[in-house]
Amino acid sequence: MSQPFDVSRRAAVLGAAASGALLWAGQGARAQSGQKPSELRVGITTFLSGPASVFGVPARQAAELLIEGINRNGGIGGVPVRAFFVDEGPGADHLVGEYRRLVQNEQVHVVFASISSGSCLACTPLSTELRKTTILWDCGTQRIFEEAKHPYAFRTQGYGTPEILAPLLYLLKTKPDFRTLAVINQDYAWGRDSWELWKAGMDALKPGVRVVAEMFPRFNSTDFSTEITRMLALRPDVILSTSWGGELVTLVRQAAERRLFERSTFVLPVAEASMQPLGRTMPAGHIIGARGDHWNNHPRPKDPDALKRFVDGYRQRFNEYPIYPCHHMAQAFSALQAAYAKAIQAKNDGWPNDQELADAFRGLSFDSPTSTITLREDGQGLEDQLVGLSSHGDRFPFAVPRDMVIFPAAMVSTPVGQKSVDWLKSLKTDILEKVPAPIAS
């Protein structure tokens, strides 16, 4: 997800990044030379305060749990891992300074950044300037690799385009006769951009759908009565919301109280992380997504025992189920382990320097708790997308998907070198014939 990020500040942020180049040049001797360190230092940016901490704190918890396990098993390449956590809450300007501090003062070997798309847009150019391998472990903006090349940056999960296209395809396969649609998204970059992606795909694959309302309540809204009243009056066949966190929880609760779910089909592409706090309040029969393929009730995990160990270990420690940021953190550490193993092997058991480590990430394949992910030549990870209908059962005290479809990553990801909106506009209806059949739960 992205937090609100003032675009007018981006030039100042990047300017500050450029001004630090001379400082870094004077510290070149401090760059990693390829000597085996006493500890592998990893800087991790995540939200530890503010509304997005509902994602960021579980991610930190997952990181700590994963590091404990890695170190119990001998570390990475025989080196114990040490994490340096940074709060994204104060904003992108703050984070740029913290990124520099992690690299220049803490001498981290790798940076994990970030949840916020604004944070990723601000920090990713620094990976090139400072020549520091950076794992984009959670942010979803499609702009990172579509607008520039970043030889030291790698995203170890999916991104906005497949996360939006997969639920759209699911809707077109399961409810193809809808004629009207309303959208209610948060009024900032993610809400606006995800709607642009959805509309580009919808207009290409089902032209003529009448958009009866485009509603963008302010970020951090707590009352959606006006929007719900409007949707009750308009009675759209489908209501799309890519909202997340506390706002999505509040929207679902208020809409359920007024029985809006009984009149329209909701499509909630990033709802997985909100299902636990909603409990039984989330009605059954609506389309929900997970920003990947990592539901706790995944019907076909590559390694069922690995998924069970991850879910059970997290639940036993923190008394809750892991949500998608936890899975994304697991993917980032899996990629880190695989890249170091590859780089060390290529160097005949020597320790890789910064360039050699970055080279090892290119084209890398690594395991997640549910599948295998591959990094493309542009640094973007290909992650399958799992979408289903909300349902209730005895196993979980909250809604989980049934009639799940796993969309292959390559099918729903923009090809290298193309822009997502342009690619979505070019889609043909024959893509619907390639949608896999639902998996029996």
N, C-alpha and C positions, 0 to 999 in steps of 0.2 A: 504494500500500500504506500501511497505517498501522503505526507502531511502537507498542509497548505504551505506554499513556498512562493514568496514574492519574486516574480520573474524580474522585476526591475532591479533586484539586488544581485541577480546572477552575475552581471558584468562586474560588479564590485567584488564579488566573491572570487571570480576567476582572475580578476586583476590582482587581488591579494595573493592568489596562488602563484602568479607569474613573478610577483615581487620577491617571492622567497627563493627563486631559482639561484641567485647569487649566493645566498646563505647555504643552500644545499651544495653548490659547487665547492664551497670552501670546506665542506665536511665530507668530501668524497672518500677520504681515507677511512671513514667510519662505516661505509657501506659494507655489506656482507661480502667477504672475499672468498668464501667457499671453505673456510675452516669450520670444523664441526663444533657447534656451540655446546655450552653446558646445559642450556635449556632452549626450547623452541618457543619464542615469544610471539603471541598472537594477539593483535589488537582487535577488539570486537565492539562495533557500534550498534546499539539497540536502544529502544525507548525504555527508560527506567522511571520516567515520570510523565505526567500528562495523560490524555485520553488513549494514546496509542500504547501505553504501558500494558494494556490488556494483552497485547501481542509480545511486547518487548521483554517483560519479566518472565513469562514462560520460556521464551527463547534463551534468556540467560540461564535459567534453571536447567534447561536441556544441555546447554554448553557445559555447565559445571559437571553435570552427570556424565556426559560423554568424555570430558577430559579425565575425570577420575578413572573411567574404564580404560582409556587409552594408556594412562600412566601405570595402571596396575599391570598392563600387558607389555610394559617395557618402553612406552612412549612411541615416538615416530622416528624410525631409523636409529633406535636406541637412545633417543633424546627425550626427556620429559617435557611436557607441554605446560606452558604458563600463560594464562589469559589476562589481558588488560581490558577492562570494560569501560566504555564511554557512553554517556547518556546522550541520546539524540534530542531529548526534550527541549533544550534551549534553542534549537534551530540550526539551520545550515551554516550560518556565519560562524557560530561557535564550533560546529563540527569540523569545519575546514581547519581551524586552529588546532583542534584536538588531533586530527589526522596527522598534521605536521609534527605535533608533539610526540605522538606514538612512534613515528618513523625516526625522527631526529634525536629525541631525548631518550625514549624508552628502547630504541633500537629493535623494534619488532621486526620479525622476519616476514610476516604476512599480516594484512589487514582484512577483516571481515566487515563489509559495509554494504548495505544498511537496510532498515525497514522502509524508510521514507524514500520515495522516488526523487524528491527534491534533494535529499541528502546524497543520493547516488549521483545525480546530475552535477552536484557541486564537487563531490570528492573524486569521481572517476578520473577527471583530467589530471589530478595530482598523482595518480598511479603511474602515469607516463612521465610526468616531470620528475618524480622522485624515484622512478624505476623500481617500484615496490609492488610485488604481486598482491592484487586485491581481489577478494572473492565477494561478488555482489550476491549476498546470501538470501535476500528476501524481496528487495524492491521490484516493482512490476513494470515500470515505464518502458515502453517499446523504443523510446528515443535513444537509449544508451548506445546500442550498436547499429542503429539505423542512421544516425546522424554523424558518427565519427568512428574512427578506428582507435582501439585502446589495447595495445599489445600486452599490457600487464594486468588487464582486468578480465574476469571470467564470471559469468552468472551460472550458479550451480543448480538452478531450478528454472521453471518456466517464467512467463511474463504475461503482460496484459492481453495480448492478442489471442493466444490459445485459451486463456482463462475466460475470455468473452465469447469466442467463436464456438467453443464446445457446448456451452449451454444454449446458444442460439440454434445450433444444429440439432440438439436434443429436442428443443421446442418444436422445430420444424418437422421432426420425425414423429413426435408423439401428439402434437396438437396443430396439424398443418392448416386447419381451417380458420385460425384466428384472423380477425379483420381489423381490430383496433388495439392500440397499445398506449400505455402511459408510462413515463419514466419519472422516478423520484430518486435523485442522487444528491450527494453532498456537493455543495457549491465550492469546489476547488479543483485542482488539476485532475486528480483521479476520477472524480465524478463526471467532469466534463469530457475527459479523454476517453473514458470507457464507454460513454454514450456515443461519442463519435465513431468508435470502433464498431459498436453494436449496429448503429444505424447504417454504416457503410455496408456491412455484411447483410443486414436484413433487406436493404433496398436492392441488393444484387440478387438475393436468393428468393425473396418474396416481395416483389415490387407491388405497390398499391396499398400496403398496410397504412391505415390512417393513424397518425400519432395525435391523440386527442389532448395530451397534456405533457409538457416538459417542465418538471418542477425541480428546482435546485435550492432547497432550504439551506440556510447558512450552516457552516460547519459547527459541530457541537450543539446542534439543536436538541431540545428536550421535549418539544411539543409539536406533534404533526397533525393536530386536529384539523387545521385548515386544509392541508393536503388530502387527508382522508375523507373529509366532507366532499371535496371536489371529486375525488375518485368514485365515491359512492354515487354521486350524481351522474357522472359520465359513464359509469359501468364499462370500463374497457375490458376486452377479453383477456388481456395480459397486462400485468404490471411488472416492470423491470426495476430492480434496485441493486446497484453495485455498492451500496453503503455497507459499512462494517462496524464492528466493535459495539460500543454502548449505544450508538445511534441506531444501528440495525436492531438491536434488542428492543429499544424503546419503540421503534416503528412497528415491529412485529406485534408487540404487546398491545399497542394502541389500536392497530388495525384488526387484531383478533377480537378485542373487546367490542368493536363495532361491526364485526362479522363481514369485514371486507374480503377475507379469504374465501368466503362462501360465494362471492359474486365474480371474482376474477382469479385467474391463475397467476401466481407470483413466480418470477424467475429471479433467484438470488445467487449470482455466480460465486460469491466469496463468503457464503453463509456458514461454512463449517465451524469456524472459530466461535460463532455465536450460539451454536446449538446447546452447549452445556448450560449456560446461564438461563436460556429460555426454557429448558426442561420440556414439559408437556404442553407448554403454551404454543409452540410452533405447530400449526396444523399439518395434517398429513396431506399428501397429494400434490405438493408444489415442488418446483425444480430447484435443486440446491447443488452448488459446486464447492470445490475444496482447494482451488489454486494448486492443483496437482492431482496425484492419484493416491493420496495418503489418508483415506478414511480408516478409522480404527476397525471398522467391519469390512475392510477391503475383501472382495469376494475371491480374488485370485492373486495374492501376493506372490512374488517370485520366490521368497523364502519365508514361509509362514512362521517358522521358529524365530527368525530374526525380527519380524514384526512383533511377535508376541513378547519377546525379550525387551524390545524397546518400549512398547506400550506398558507392559507390566512393571518394568523398572521405574519408569517415570511416575506411574500411578502410585506405586508403593512409596516413593519418596515424597511426592507432593500432593497426594490425595485428590488427584484429578487426572483426566485423560489428556495426553498430549494433543495440542492443536497444530495447525499447519506450520506456524513459525518454528515449532519444535522439530518437526520433520525437516523443514528447510535447514535448520541448524545441523541436524544429523547429516544431511546431504553435503553441506559445506565441509564438515570434518571428514566425511568419507572421501570427498574429492581431495582434500589436503593430504590424507594418508596415501591415496593412490598416486598423487603427483610426486610426492617425495620418494615413494618406492620406485617409481619409474625413473626419476632423475638420478637417484643413487645408483640404480642398476646401470644406467647409461654411463655413469662416471666410474664404473668398476668399484663400487662401494665407497666412492668419495662423496663428500658433502657438497651439494650443489650451491652455486652462488645465485644471486637474484635472477640473472638472465636464464640460467639453466633451469631454475625452478619454473619460471614463466613458460619456457619452451615446453616443459613437461605437461603443462595444462592443456596445450593445444591438441584437440582431438581426443582428449582423455575420456575414458569410460570408467564409471565407478558405480557402486551399489548404493541404493537408498534402502530404507526399511521395507519398501514394497516392490522395487523394480530396479532397473539399470538406467542410468542417465549418461548421455554422451554430450561432450562439448563440441560445438561446431567450430569451423575455422575462424569464425568471427568472434568467438568467445561465448556465444549464447548456448545455454544448456537446453537440450531437448527433453522435456518432461511430459509424460502422458497426462491426460486430464480425465478425471473420473466425475461423472455427473449422474444424478439419480433423482428419484421422487422421495420427498420426506415421508417418513413412516415411523410408527411406534411399535415397540415390542417389549419383551420381558428382559432382554439382555442389557439394554441401556436405558437409563432414566431420562433420555432426551431423544429428539428426532435424529434418525440416521437414514441414509438413502436406501431405497430398494429399486429394483429394475435398473440397476446401474449399467452404464455404458462407459467403457474405457476407450477414449479417443487417442489413437497413436499420435505422438508428439509431432511427427513430420507432417501429418495430415492437417493439423490446425495451426502450424507455425509459419510465419511469413518466410519465404525463401531468402537466403543470404543475398544482400545487395538490393532488396526491394523495401519500400516503405509500407507499413502495415495497412494504412487506410487505402492506399492505391491497390494493394493486393486484394484486400477484402472487396473492393468495388469490382474487381475483375472475376470474382468467383462465379462459377456456373452451377446450375442445379444438379449436375451429375455428381457433385461432391456428396449429395445426400445418399446416393447409392452406395457410397463407401463407408457409411456409418455402421459400425459393428452392431450386432444384435445385443439387446440387453442380457445381462447375466442374471440368472436366477439367484435370488438371495437365500 
